Amino acid sequence: MPTTSQGDAVNLAEQKCLDISELSLADLQSIDERIGEGVVALLDNRASMNARVSEGGTATVRTLEQVESLKVWLSKQN
């Protein structure tokens, strides 16, 4: 989704008192007719979170790695 369309989607969600992931395909296509069904899945909060897989990212796998690292660190503090 082009940057201006993203901003417009955020604005529309705010106007409707919705999370951006709750906008319908029709809502999104009112912003840009090129938006297809695949975009709706990308706006899901969990999908967005799990897209950040770099070290220290918010993906579930990375969060679990940090939890394990913290457990090891805590075990060494006693």
Secondary structure, 3 states (H helix, E strand, C coil): CCHHHHHHHHHHHHHCCCCHHHCCHHHHHHHCCCCCHHHHHHCCHHHHHHCCCCCCCCCHHHHHHHHHHHHHHHHCCC
